[in-house]
Amino acid sequence: MFSRKVTSLSELQGVAKELISEFQEERVFAFYGKMGAGKTTFIQSVCRALGSVDNVTSPTFALINEYNTADMESIFHFDFYRIKELEEAFDLGYEDYIYSGSYCLIEWPEMIDPLLPDTIVEVKIEVQEDESRIITAEKKH
């Protein structure tokens, strides 16, 4: 299992590179953590590690943002926090993105749990008492 303790924002870029390296063949990453745990901030670092220089922000209201790498490959960033029914994910056409072969980074995946592919990387961010973060990841089948 992938596990790193992060004590400062400056460490996130290195941890993001390690995460991508650890799961080189995977494209769907589901980010779990309480509100304010740092999911969006970590996803910013993951996008940088993948080669994107785009402005990475939470797609809370749009539900999805698309970023590009230097090679013009797409990275899709989802935020399902505000979704009320699974039908909204269908309306978004989530399957076209999830099964595209592009990187898909999903915040609040528990809101669409029945729709997630069989194989994903579950990334969990846990806030510690000292405000550090423990970031763990494992491939789920």
Buried (B, 14 or more C-beta within 10 A) or exposed (E): EBEBEBEEEEBBBEBBBBBBEBBEEBBBBBBBBEEEBBBBBBBBBBBBBBBBEBEBBBBBEEBBBEBBBEEEBBBBBBBBBEBEEBEBBEEBEBEEBBEEEBBBBBBBBEBBEEBBBEEBBBBBBBBEEEEEBEBBBBBEE
